[in-house]
Amino acid sequence: MGLPRRAGDPAELRKSLKPLLEKRRRARINASLRQLKGLILPLLGRESSHCSKLEKADILEMTVRFLQELPASSGPAAAPAPSDSYGEGYRACLARLARVLPACRVLEPAVSARLLEHLRRRAAGTTPDGGRAGDSCGPPAPSPPAAPAPAPPEPPRGLWRPW
C-alpha cells in the first residue's frame, strides 16, 4: 500500500496512512522480539533451534524472569566502592556461569566442575595452595629462579584439553 497521490482532506489522509503505519509498527515489534529472543535464549542456556516456535508472550516472560533474577542495583545513593563492585560483579558472573555452564554442555561435567571450583576459590581470594590470590589477573610477579618442576602426569588418551 503506497502513499496517496493527492493530499486531500487531512482526515482522509490519516485514514489511508493508518494501515501502513500499523504495519510498520508491527514489523518493528516483531523485529525487536526476534532480537530479544536471540539475546535471551543463550543467556538461559537454551538452543534457538529447539525454541523456534516460541510465542511472543513466552519471549517476554523469559526476559522478565531473567531480569528479575539479576542482582538489583542499590541505586546511586548507596553506590559501593569500586573494589566492592568488582567483587560483587565477579560473584554475580560466577553465579550466572554456574547456572548456564552445566545447561549448555560446552564442557565435560568434570571440567566444568573444576572450572567453577577454581573460579569460586578466586572469588574467595584464595589459591589452591592456600595463599591469597591477590591481583593475579595482571602480569605475574617475578619469582626467584627455582629448581625445574617435575613433568605433569600424562593425561589419559582420548581426552582433549585446550591447555
Number of C-alpha atoms within 10 A of each C-alpha: 7 7 10 11 6 7 9 9 9 9 9 12 14 11 11 15 15 12 12 13 12 11 11 12 12 11 12 12 13 13 12 12 17 13 11 15 21 14 13 18 16 13 16 17 16 14 13 15 7 8 12 9 9 11 11 13 10 12 18 15 12 16 19 11 10 13 12 10 10 10 10 8 9 9 8 7 6 8 11 14 8 9 9 11 12 12 14 15 13 16 17 14 12 16 13 15 17 18 14 17 19 15 12 14 11 11 12 11 12 9 12 17 15 11 15 17 14 15 18 18 16 18 16 13 15 15 17 11 7 9 9 14 16 11 10 11 7 7 7 8 8 6 6 6 6 6 6 6 6 6 6 6 6 6 9 7 6 6 8 8 7 4 3
